[in-house]
Amino acid sequence: MAFQVKKAKREKIYCKIALMAPSGGGKTYSSLRLATGMAKEIERETGKKARILMGNTEQKRGYYYANEFDYDIVDIEAPHNPEKYVEFIEFAVKEGYDILILDSSSHEWEGRGGCLELQQQAGGTYQAWGKVTPRHNKFIEAIADSPIHMIVTMRGKDQYEMTSDDKGKKSVQKLGVGAKQRDGFEYEFTCTFLIDQKTSMAEAQKDNTHIFEHETATLLSESYGEKIMQWANSGEGYTPPVRGKEETAGADMTNDLTSVKKEIISLCSSLGGTKNEDLMTTLKNYVSSGNPNAIKDLDKAKECLAKLKGIKPVEA
């Protein structure tokens, strides 16, 4: 097998941010503050007003802060199967939104019609996960691969601890321990934060940006959203936001690099993503990282798409 060596270059990326907190920790508010800062930085750099969309699974909670922030909202109701969330992410990309908030993703895992219920409906055995896991993995791939900045919240696994103050007065403190999602889900992101229920202070559990590595805990704000976006845009090869349908009306989509890459990403998801060896081998013939967003030549993108259409999907 021949290996291609080239100089590594930092590329601009689409940020994927995860927020975990027990009930009352401030996940929704923190996500809107971060998204607002990110939108401000996008507008500063591009001159285009950035648009924020929230996918709301938390009943009326997604509307609590509509008087403080500028965002659109879609209510996501049961059943919370993975395909619904994949479809929603694809909808946000197609409609040209710059930032997508998914509040919260826990319903895809433990909500009515979510993965835990699907596993029970499939027999409740270990083998039943063979039917559910590929569906959940497509949701993970949609988050990771979609050309849109995302903030994904997760309900914390509540745990309670008895504490005492300096006068000996005892109280019960609610702690967030991990997330109500599949184990390891939180590590699929650029940055992952655990938010304290009492103080709303966030501690970075994972930080690829290095912005938070010297801070024990911080209150997530618009300024941090700006910093994250500045970091994301600090490399080469920026992929512009996907155009909305009003901008693409009448356009020849086959001559638009962004649109061809979007079609490649959608096809990759249906073929099984990283689980499909033929798919990944083909992608790496065009871009060593295997990330379609890194393809910079329209002709190569078209050629890649044509070859991907001949690949068989992996068995579920």
BELLINVEN-V840618 format. One record per helix or strand of 2 or more residues. SS is the DSSP state (~ for helix, > for strand). FROM is the first residue (numbers start at 1). TO is the last residue. If there is no record, write none. Layout:
ss->{SS & SS}
from->{FROM & FROM}
to->{TO & TO}
This chain:
ss->{> & ~ & > & ~ & > & ~ & > & ~ & ~ & ~ & > & > & ~ & > & > & ~ & ~ & ~ & ~ & ~ & ~ & ~ & ~}
from->{16 & 27 & 52 & 59 & 72 & 82 & 99 & 106 & 115 & 129 & 149 & 170 & 185 & 191 & 202 & 222 & 245 & 253 & 257 & 273 & 277 & 292 & 298}
to->{21 & 46 & 56 & 63 & 75 & 94 & 103 & 110 & 121 & 145 & 164 & 179 & 188 & 195 & 207 & 232 & 248 & 255 & 271 & 275 & 284 & 294 & 308}
